[in-house]
Amino acid sequence: MPNIKSAKKRVKVTAVKTLRNKMFKSQMKTTIKKFYAAVESGDKSAASAAYTPAVVIVDKAVKRNIMHKNAAAHKKSQFTLALNKMA
């Protein structure tokens, strides 16, 4: 445990940010799973409706430094390919 006041504050702030990042990652994974579930069901309209939130949440992850921009680009490309293969 830190003894210095500023170090104690950093521990608290880091704990809050870690929790916020975990919550966001969980939400992101759920959104992605919903998209892939819609693709697996074969319903084109449901998949295209789930595509937009999946792309948006991946972009937000990049903005929040939770995901690397190249990893996000790869993920969005996978989404697009999966959606286009349904046709």
C-alpha positions as CSV (number, residue, x, y, z in Angstrom):
1,M,0.0,0.0,0.0
2,P,1.2,3.5,-0.8
3,N,2.1,5.9,1.9
4,I,2.0,9.1,-0.1
5,K,-1.3,10.9,-0.5
6,S,-1.0,11.3,-4.3
7,A,-0.1,7.6,-4.7
8,K,-3.2,6.6,-2.6
9,K,-5.3,8.7,-4.9
10,R,-3.8,7.1,-8.0
11,V,-4.7,3.7,-6.6
12,K,-8.3,4.8,-6.2
13,V,-8.5,6.4,-9.6
14,T,-6.9,3.3,-11.3
15,A,-9.5,1.0,-9.6
16,V,-12.3,3.1,-10.9
17,K,-10.9,3.3,-14.4
18,T,-10.3,-0.5,-14.4
19,L,-13.9,-1.2,-13.4
20,R,-15.1,1.2,-16.1
21,N,-13.0,-0.5,-18.7
22,K,-14.2,-4.0,-17.6
23,M,-17.8,-2.9,-17.9
24,F,-17.2,-1.5,-21.4
25,K,-15.3,-4.6,-22.5
26,S,-18.2,-6.8,-21.3
27,Q,-20.7,-4.6,-23.2
28,M,-18.5,-4.8,-26.3
29,K,-18.2,-8.6,-26.2
30,T,-22.0,-8.9,-25.7
31,T,-22.7,-6.7,-28.7
32,I,-20.3,-8.7,-30.9
33,K,-21.8,-12.0,-29.7
34,K,-25.3,-10.7,-30.6
35,F,-24.1,-9.8,-34.1
36,Y,-22.5,-13.3,-34.6
37,A,-25.7,-14.9,-33.3
38,A,-27.7,-13.0,-35.8
39,V,-25.4,-14.1,-38.6
40,E,-25.6,-17.7,-37.5
41,S,-29.4,-17.6,-37.4
42,G,-29.3,-16.7,-41.1
43,D,-31.6,-13.6,-40.7
44,K,-30.2,-11.0,-43.0
45,S,-32.3,-8.1,-41.6
46,A,-31.4,-9.0,-37.9
47,A,-27.7,-9.3,-38.8
48,S,-27.6,-5.9,-40.6
49,A,-29.4,-4.4,-37.6
50,A,-26.8,-5.9,-35.2
51,Y,-23.9,-4.9,-37.5
52,T,-24.1,-1.1,-36.9
53,P,-24.0,-1.3,-33.0
54,A,-21.1,-3.8,-33.3
55,V,-19.1,-1.4,-35.5
56,V,-19.9,1.6,-33.3
57,I,-18.8,-0.1,-30.1
58,V,-15.5,-1.3,-31.6
59,D,-14.9,2.3,-32.7
60,K,-15.6,3.6,-29.2
61,A,-13.2,1.0,-27.8
62,V,-10.4,2.5,-30.0
63,K,-11.3,6.0,-28.9
64,R,-11.1,4.9,-25.2
65,N,-7.7,3.1,-25.8
66,I,-9.3,-0.3,-24.9
67,M,-8.6,-1.8,-28.3
68,H,-5.8,-1.1,-30.8
69,K,-6.9,0.6,-34.0
70,N,-5.5,-2.2,-36.3
71,A,-7.3,-4.8,-34.2
72,A,-10.5,-2.8,-34.5
73,A,-10.1,-2.5,-38.3
74,H,-9.5,-6.3,-38.5
75,K,-12.6,-6.9,-36.4
76,K,-14.8,-4.6,-38.4
77,S,-13.5,-6.3,-41.6
78,Q,-14.6,-9.6,-40.2
79,F,-18.0,-8.2,-39.4
80,T,-18.4,-6.9,-43.0
81,L,-17.2,-10.2,-44.5
82,A,-19.6,-12.2,-42.3
83,L,-22.5,-9.9,-43.3
84,N,-21.7,-10.0,-47.0
85,K,-21.4,-13.8,-47.1
86,M,-25.0,-14.1,-46.0
87,A,-26.3,-12.8,-49.4
